Amino acid sequence: MKAKRALIAALVVLSLLASAARVLAGSSGEIYVPVDYQLYPAPENAYVGDTMPFVTEDGNIELYYLYDTDHNGQGYHPIYRFTTDDFCGYVDDGMMLSYGLMSEPDPALGTGSVMCDREGLYHLFYTGHNDTGNGGMGKECVMHATSEDRQTWEKHPEDTFFSPEGYSRDDFRDPEVFWAEEDQCYWMLIAARNGTLGGVIAKYTSPDLKQWTFEGPLFAPQAQYMLECPDLFRMGDTWYLTYSWDCVTYYAMGPSMNGPFAAPEDNILDGRGLMEGNGFVFYAAKTAQWGDHTYLCGWLGRAGLFMDSGIYRWAGNVLNHQLIRHEDGTLGVVPPETFREYFTQDAAFQAAGMEGKTDIEGNSIALSAQDGETALADMGMRAPTMILECDVVLDPDGCAGFAFGGSEADQAYTALCLDARRNLLHYEGLKIAELPVYEPEAFTRLDFSERESHHVTLVCENEIVVMYVDDEKALSSRIGHSINGAHIGVFADGCDAVFSNITIKIPGE
C-alpha cells in the first residue's frame, strides 16, 4: 500500500508542477505547490461525517464514515470507507452501505459501529433516520447489516428496533457494539434522550446480536441534550466514555466498564467554537485500539462563513489524535506516532526579525514586546505539509504563538495563539493587533501555570493546521492565511517569549 501511495504521490506532484494555475511564488521566489491530503483525507467533492473505526485482522484501520455533500437529497449520508495502515495515506474504498427508500426506516443513515462476532461474521449496526416518523414509532432506530468480507453488506430489517418506553422516539441513535468479556455477552451503547434525565448513554445487552435487552442508562450526566456517538474503552486501570454534543467531543472516566462515570474538570481534548451549530472543530470521535496505542478518530469541520473565522460546519476532513493517559488518569492527545516515519526530511531553518525586538540565535528566537506592541520573526514560506516542534516560554500573562502571512500576496499576519492571559489556545483569523479587541472564536483551555516551558508540535497539511501542546491538548484549525505562499513566523503580543529548539521536517523523498 505504501509503495502504491508513493507512486501516486509522485505522479500528483508532477501533475501539480505542470499546472501553472496551482503554482504560486513566495516573496523570496520559493514555489508553493499544494499537496493531496495524506494525513487528513476527504472524498472528492464531498465531506467526511461521523467516523466508525474498525481494526482489521491484518493490522489496517478501516474508517467507515457518513458521506456528506453540499447537495444532499431526500436520501443522504450513505456509509463510505477509507482504509489506512499508518494514518499517513488512505485508500478510498467507496460506498459500503446505501440509504433506503422513503418508505423504509433509513432514507438517511446515521452513525454506528463495525465489529466482528465470535464466529467471524462482520456486523454493521447503524442509525436509520426517517423524518416521516415511521408510522408513529419514531424518526430514529437502530438497524443491522452483516458481511462475510466487509465489502458486500446485507441489511436485516427484521432486526430493527426503536427506543424504549420513557425515551424520545426521535433521538435514538449511534449504536456502538462490542463483546464484553466480563459479562460474556454483547453490549450496545446508544445515544438516547430520557424525559427526566436528558441526554444519556443507554446500555443494551445481547447473547446473539439479534435480541437486545435494555439495561438502563450507563451514563446520565444531565448536562447535554444528547450524548452522540458514544464509545467505551480502557487504558490502564481506568475505563473511559467518549461522547459528543455542543460541537465538541467530551470524555468521562470510571473504575469499571459499568462505571460509575464522571467527567473530569476539563474533559475536552481539542477545540470548540462559540457559534452554536457552526463550531465543529473536532467532532463525533470514536476510538481505535491499534497496536499498543489508542487513537481518537473524528473529523474537522469544513470552513463556515469564510476560511479564517474559527467557524466550522458539520463534516469535513478525517482527523485522528493519539491518546495519552496521564498519571492522574486524565487523557491528553499527541500526533499519531506514525507521523515520525512520514516527516523524515529536515527543512533548513532560517528566521529574520520583522517587527519589534527579536534575537535569533541558532534554532532559537527570543521576542520582547512592551504592552501594546508586537515582536515578530519570520521563518520564510510555509511548506505545504510539514511538522514543526519547539519549546516555548512566555510571560505568565503573555500571549504569543505562530503568525501566518507576510508574503507579497498576503502581507498581513494572523495569529495562532498560546494565550496565557486567558489560559487558552485559539485561532479566529485575527491580525495580531486585533487580539486584545475580540474574544476567541475557536479555542480550547490550557492551564499555562502548570509548566514554565511548553512543548509545541504543529502539523500542517494545506490549510489544515493542528497544534499540540504539552501532551495535553490540541487545537485544530483551517488557516487560509497559511497557504498559497504565505510565510510562517512566531510572535509575542505585549510580552516576552522564547521559542527554542525549533525543528521543521517535511515528508521524505
KEBATOR-207326 format. One record per residue: x, z, y of N, C-alpha, C in turn; residue in one letter. Coordinates in steps of 0.2 Angstrom, whole numbers, plus 5000, padded with zeros to 4 digits. Last residue first. Layout:
N
XZYXZYXZYA
...
***
This chain:
509
505950035061505949965060505849945052E
504950185063505550155061505450075060G
504050225078504050205071504650175069P
504950345089504450285088504450265081I
505250495098505350455092504750395092K
506050605109505550545108505650505102I
506350765114506450715110505850665110T
506950895124506450835124506750785119I
507451025127507450995120506950935119N
506251075140506951075137506851045130S
505651095155505451055149506151045146F
505151225166505651195162505451155156V
504451255181504351245174504951205172A
503651345195504251325192504051305184D
502351275205502651325201503251295199C
501451175210501551235214501851295210G
501451095196501051095202501051165205D
502650985188502451055190502051055196A
502750855176502650885182502550955182F
503450715168503250785167503250815175V
502950555162503350595166503150675164G
502750385158502650455156503150495160I
502050235165502550275163502350345161H
501150095159501150155163501750195160A
500949975151501549985155501550045160G
499650005145499749945149500349945154N
499350185147499450125143499650065148I
498950295153499550305149499750235146S
497650285159498250285163498950295159H
496850315148496950245150497550235155G
496850425136497150415143497250345145I
495850525127495950455129496150445136R
496350675118496150635124496250565123S
496450835111496450765110496050725116S
497350965110496950935115496950865114L
497551105098497651035100497151015106A
498351255095497851215097498051145098K
499451315087498851345088498251295089E
500751275087500451285081499751315081D
501051255101501251325098500951335091D
500051125104500451175107500451235102V
499850945104499851005100500251055103Y
498850815111499350865112499250925108M
498650645109498450715106499050765107V
497950505115498550555116498250625114V
497550335115497450405112498050445112I
497850215119497650265124497550335121E
499150195107498750165113498550215117N
499550345102499450285099498950245104E
500550495103500250445106500150375102C
500750665102500650605098500250555102V
501750795107501250745110501350685105L
502050965105502050895102501550855105T
502851105112502351055113502550995109V
503051275112503251215109502651165109H
503351385125502851355122503151285119H
503951545129504151475128503651445124S
503351665130503651645136503851575135E
501651705123502351675122502651665129R
500451755128500751775121501451755120E
500051695139500351755140500651785133S
499251585137499951575138500351635139F
498051555126498251615130499051605131D
496951425128497651445125497851505129L
495551325125495851385128496451395124R
495351145130495251205125495651265128T
494351015138494851075138494851105132F
493750915150493850915143494450965142A
493650955164493050925161493150925153E
494051085176494251045170493551015167P
493551065193493651105187493751055181E
494551015207494051005202494151055196Y
495651065215495051045218494451045213V
496951075209496551135212495851125214P
497050935206496950985201496651045203L
497450835214496750845214496550905209E
498750805213498550835219497850865219A
498750735201499050805201498850835207I
497150655198497850655200498150725201K
496250675182496350685189497050675191L
495850645169495950595174496150605181G
495650765163495050735165495150675170E
496250885151496350825154495650795156Y
497051045147496451005149496750935152H
497151205141497451135140496851095143L
497151365149496851305147497351255146L
497251475158497351485151497051425147N
497251455171496651465168496651475161R
498651455174498251485178497551505175R
499251385164499251455163498851495168A
498951235158498751275164498751345162D
499551095155499651155152499551205158L
498750935156498951005159499051055154C
499050785162498850815156499150885156L
498650695176498950755174498650775167A
499150535183498650585181498950635177T
499850445197499950485191499350535190Y
499750285204499550355204499750385197A
500150145201500650195204500450265204Q
500050025192499650095192500150145194D
500849915192500149905191499749975192A
502049975192501949935198501149925198E
501850145187502050085186501850035192S
501350285188501950265191502250195189G
500650365173500550315179501250295181G
500550525169500450465167500350415172F
501350685165501050635170501050565168A
501150845158501350775157500950725162F
501451005165501250955160501550895160G
500751155174501251095173501051055167A
500451285183500151235180500651175180C
500651465183500851405184500351345181G
500651605181500051575184500251505186D
501951615175501351645172500651625175P
502851465175502651525178502051555175D
503451395159503151395166502951465168L
504351305147504251375150504051365157V
504251215133504051225140504051295142V
505051095122504951165123504751175131D
504550945114504950985119504651055119C
504250785107504250855106504650885112E
503250645105503750675109503650755108L
503050495097502950565096503450595100I
502050335099502650375099502450455098M
501650175104501550235099502150275099T
502050115116501350105114501150165108P
503050215127502950175121502250175119A
502950225144502750255138502750205132R
504350195155503750175152503550205145M
505050345162505050275160504450265157G
505050485165505450465160505350395157M
505050565181504850505177505250485172D
504550715187505150675185504850625180A
504050815201503850765196504450725194L
503150945210503850915207503650875201A
502150975223502250945217502950925215T
501351105233501751045232501851035225E
500551215234500351155237500751095237G
501951325232501151315232500951255236D
503351225227503051285231502251275230Q
504151185212503751165217503451225221A
505351125201505151185205504751155211S
505951095185505551075190505351135194L
507151025174506851085177506551065184A
507350955158507050945165506851005168I
508450905146508050955149507950935156S
509450825139508750815137508250875140N
510450825153510450805146509650795144G
509650875166510250885163510150875155E
508950875182508950845175509650845172I
507850945192508550955190508550935183D
506950925207507050915200507750925198T
505750955219506450975217506450965209K
504850805224505050875224505650895221G
504850665214504450695219504750775218E
505650605204505150555209504950595215M
507050595195506650635199506250585204G
507150525179507350515186506850555190A
507750505162507250535167507550525174A
507850455145508150445152507550475157Q
508250435129507950475134508250465140F
507850315117508350335122507950375127A
507050365102507050325108507450355113A
507450365085507450395091507450345097D
506250335072506750305076506850335083Q
505250385065505950405062506450375067T
503750415062504050415068504850435066F
503450435048503150375051503650365058Y
503850555044504050505040503850435043E
503050635052503850645052504150585049R
501750625048501950585054502750585055F
501550705037501750635036501950595042T
501050815043501750815041501950745040E
499850795056499950795049500750785048P
500150915069500050845067500150845059P
499151075068499851035069499750965067V
498151215072498251145070498951115072V
497651375065497951335070498051265067G
496651515061496951455060497251425066L
496851695056496651635061496951575059T
497651785049497051745045496751695050G
498751835054498051875055497451835052D
499651735052499751805048499051845049E
498851575051499251625054499251695050H
498851425043498551495043499051545046R
498551265049499051315048498651375048I
497951095045497851165047498451215045L
498250945053498450985048498351055050Q
496950825059497350885060497550915054H
496350665062496550715057497050765060N
495150545067495650595070495750655065L
494550385069494750435065495250485068V
493550355085494150345080494250405075N
491950365087492550335090493050315085G
490450465091490850415087491350385090A
489650495106489650505099489950445096W
490850495121490150485117490250495110R
491650595132491650555126491050555123Y
492550625147491850625144491850575138I
493750625153493550685149492850685146G
494050515160493550555163493450625159S
494650375159494950435161494450485164D
493650275156494150295151494450365153M
491950305160492550265160493050305156F
490850365153490750335159491350285160L
491650385138491050385141490950335147G
492550325124492550345131491850335133A
492150405108492350345112492250365119R
492850555100492350515103492550455107G
493750575086493750575093493250525096L
493350655070493350595075493450615082W
494050735056493550715060493550655064G
494750835045494650765046494050755050C
496050945042495350945045495250875048L
496950985027496850935033496150945035Y
498051085019497351075021497351035027T
499351055007499051065013498351055014H
499951024995499951094997499651105004D
498850894992499550924990499450994992G
497450915001497950864999498650894998W
495850955004496450985001496950934998Q
495050915019495350885013495950925010A
493550965028494250975026494450935020T
492750895043492750925036493450925033K
492050885059492650885055492550925048A
491250855070491050845063491550845058A
492550805083491850825081491750815073Y
493250815098493450815091492850845087F
492550785110493250775110493450765102V
491150745116491350745109492150725108F
490250765126490950795126491250795119G
488950725129489450675130490150715131N
488050835127487950775124488450715125G
488550895143488050905137487950835134E
490150905149489450865149489150875143M
491250975145490751015149490050975149L
492050965129491850945135491250985139G
493451035120492751025121492550995128R
494851015108494451015114493751015114G
495151115094495351065098494851065104D
494751235088495451215087495651155091L
493851385091493951315092494651295092I
493651525091493651485084493551405085N
494151665097494251595099494251555092D
493751775089493551775096493651705099E
493051715073493551745077493351735085P
491451735065491951695069492451735073A
491251785049491151805056491651755059A
490351805033490751765038490651785045F
490451915019490151895025490651855030P
490551765008490551805015490651875014G
490651704997489951724998489951765005N
491951684995491551624996490851644998M
492651825005492551784999492151725000S
492951865018493451885012493251855006P
492951735031492651785027493051805021G
492651655047493151675042492751735037M
492251495055492151565054492551585048A
492451365068492551395061492451465061Y
491851215075492051285075492251305068Y
491951065085491951095078492251165078T
490751015097491351055095491351065088V
489550985103490050935103490750965101C
488651085099488851085106489451035107D
489351095082488751095087489051095094W
489851115065489951085072489251085075S
490951205054490351185056490351155063Y
491851285041491851245047491151215048T
492351435034491751395035491951355041L
493551505023493351485029492751435029Y
494251645015493851595015493651575022W
495951705012495351705016494951645015T
497151715006496551765003495951765007D
497551545007497751615006497251655003G
496051465011496851465012497051535012M
494651375006495051435005495751425007R
493151315012493751305009494151375009F
491651225016491951285014492551275010L
490651155029491151145024491451215023D
489351065038489651125035490151115030P
488750985048489250965044489651025041C
488051095060488051025057488751025053E
487051205064487751215061487851155057L
486051215078486151185072486851205070M
485951295089485351265087485451245080Y
486951445088486851375089486251355086Q
486851585085487251565091487051495093A
486651655073486151655078486451635085Q
487351645061487651675067487151685073P
487251645046486751635051486951675057A
487651585030487951605037487451585042F
486951565019487651585018487951615025L
485151585017485751575022486451605019P
484551555000484551585007485151565011G
484651474989484851544988484851584995E
483651364980483851384987484051454986F
484251254967483851324969484151344976T
484051094960484351134965483951194967W
484450974948483951034950484251084954Q
485550904949484950864950484450924952K
486750964946486750914951486150874952L
486651064936486750994934486750944939D
486451184940486851184934487051104933P
486551234958486351194953486751194946S
486151314974486551304968486151264962T
486251314992485851294986486351304980Y
486251395007486551385001486051364995K
486351345025485951365019486351345012A
486851395039487151355034486751385027I
485751385054486051415048486451365043V
485051405069485451365065485751405060G
483751535069484051475072484451435067G
483051635063483751645064484051585068L
481651595063481851655066482651655068T
481551465057481151485063481351545067G
483151385054482651435052482251455058N
483851235049483651275055483051325053R
485451185042484651195042484551235048A
486551105033486451125039485651125040A
487051165016486651115020486551145027I
487951165002487851195008487551135013L
487851184985487751134990487651174997M
488851214970488551234976488351174981W
488651224952488751184958488451214964Y
489451354943488851314944489051274951C
490251474941490151424936489451384937Q
490651554951489951564949489751514943D
491951524953491751594952491051604949E
491951384955492251414948491951484947E
490851274960491051344962491251374956A
491051114965490951154959491251224961W
490051044979490651064975490551104970F
489450974994489350984987489950994983V
488550975008489250975006489151004999E
487350885018487450915011488250915010P
486650855031487350865030487550905023D
485050935035485550885034486250905032R
483750955043483950975036484450925034F
482650955054483350975054483551005048D
481250945051481650885055482350895055D
480751055046480650995042481050935045R
481451215047481251155050481251095046S
480851335036481351305039481151235042Y
479851395029480051435034480651395038G
480151315013479651355017480051395022E
481551205013481151255010480651275015P
481651015016481851085017481351135014S
481750905001481650925008481750995009F
482550794990482150854992482250864999F
482850664978482750684985482350744986T
482850614965483250674966483150704974D
482350494965481950544962482250614963E
483250404970482750434975482350484972P
484750374968484250414964483750444968H
485850234970485350284973484950314968K
487450194965486750184963486350244966E
488850104971488450164971487750154969W
490350044968489650024967489250094966T
491550114969491450054973490750034973Q
491750224961491750234969491750174973R
491450214948492150184950492250194958D
490250264945490750264940491450244942E
489150354956489550294954490050314949S
487550394964488150404959488550344958T
486650484977486850424973487450434969A
485350574985485850574980486050504977H
484850674999484750614994485450614990M
483850785009484450775005484350725000V
483050735024483050765017483750755014C
482050735039482650735036482650765029E
480750735044481150675046481750675042K
479450785033479950795037480350735039G
478250765027478750805023479250825028M
477350675033477250745034477750795031G
477850555029477150575027477050645028G
479150545035479050545028478350575026N
479350535049479250595046479050595039G
479850425056479150425055478850495051T
481250435056480850465062480150465061D
482150485043481650435045481250465050N
483650505034483350515041482850465042H
484550585022484150525023483750545030G
486250625019485650645023485250575023T
486950645003486950625010486250635013Y
488150644989487550674992487550665000F
488850554977488750554985488150584987L
489850574963489250584967489250584974H
490550514948490650524956489950534959Y
490950584933490550544937490550564944L
491650674925492050624928491550574932G
491150794921491150744916491450674919E
491050874932491550894927491550844921R
491050754946490750814942491250824936D
491750734962491750714955491450774951C
490950694978491350734974491250704967M
490650674995490850644989491150694985V
489350715007489950735004490050694997S
488650685023488550715016489250725014G
487650625037488250655034488050685027T
486350495036486750555039487250575034G
485550335038485950385034486250435038L
483950275040484550295044484950345039A
483050255031483250195035483850215040P
482650345020483350335023483450275026D
481450355013481650415017482350405021P
480550205016480950245012481250305016E
480050115025479550145020479950195016S
481150055031480750105034480250135030M
482450055018481850025022481550075026L
484150125019483550095016483050065020G
485850085021485250125023484650085019Y
487150075009486750045014486150095015S
488850115005488150135004487750115010L
490050065008489950095002489250105000M
490849935017490249975016490249995009M
492649935018492049915020491449955018G
493949985017493649965011492949935012D
495349965025494649965027494349945021D
496750075023496450015021495650015022V
497950135035497250145032497050075029Y
499250245040498950175039498450185034G
499550375039499950335044499750265043C
499050455030498750465036499150425042F
499450425017499850455021499650475028D
498550345010498950385006499450425010D
496850305013497550315015497850355010T
495350205016495750245012496550245014T
493750215024494450205024494750235019F
492050155022492550195020493250165022R
490250185027490850145026491450185023Y
488550195026489250235025489750185023I
487550155040487750145033488450185032P
486850175053487350225050487450215043H
485150105053485850115055486250175052Y
483750015056484150045051484850055054G
483349965069482950015065483350045060Q
485049955075484349935075483949985072G
486449975087486049995081485349975081N
487449925095486849895094486449905088H
488649985095488349995101487649955101D
488850075079488950015084488550035090T
489550165065489150165071489250105076D
489550235050489750175053489250165059Y
490050375044489450345046489750295051L
491250375030491050395037490450355039Y
492550425019491950395020491650415027Y
494150415016493750445021493050405022L
495150465003494550415005494150445010E
496750485000496250515003495750455005I
497650484984497450454990496850494993N
497950534971498350554977498150524984G
497350494960497950464961498250484968D
496050554961496550574956497250554957E
495750574979495650544973496150574968T
494750674990495450664987495450634980V
493750635003493750644996494450624994F
492850665018493450655015493450675007P
491850605028491750635022492350625018M
491450605046491850585040491650635034T
490350535058490550595054490850575048D
490950375064490550435065490750485060G
491950255071491850305066491450365068V
491250095077491550165078491450205072Y
491649925080491249975078491550045079A
492549815081491949815085491449865083N
493249865066493249815071492549805074E
493350045064493249975061493149925067P
494850135068494150125069493950055066A
496250255066495850195065495150195067P
497550325070496850335072496350275072Y
498650275065498550345064497850355066L
498650135068498850155061498650225060Q
497950015077497850085076498050095069Y
499149895083498549905079498549985078D
499749915100499849915093499149915090V
500349825115499849875111499949865104P
501749815123501349775118500949825114V
502749795137502249845134501849795129Y
504349775141503749745139503349795135I
505249815157505149835150504449795148E
505449805170505549745166505449755159G
505149915177505949905176506049845171S
503849925178504149915184504949895183S
503249835163503349895167503749875173G
502149695158502849725160502849785164A
501149655144501249675151501949705153L
500249555134500949575136500949595143V
499049495131499149555129499849585131R
499149365136498649405139498649475137A
500149305128500349325135499749365138A
500549325112499949325116500049345123S
501549345104501449275106500849265111A
501549475102502149455106501949375109L
500549475093500449505099500949485104L
501149415082500549385085500449415092S
502149505079502249435081501749405084L
501349625076501749625081501949555084V
500649575064500249595070500749595076V
501749555055501349495057500949515064L
502049695054502549645057502149585059A
500949745048501149765055501649715058A
500849685036500349665041500549685048I
502049735030502049665032501449645037L
501649875030502249855034502249775035A
500649865021500449885028501049865033R
501249835010500749785012500649805020K
502049945008502349885009501849835012A
501050045006501450045012501849985013K
500450004994500050005000500450005006M
***
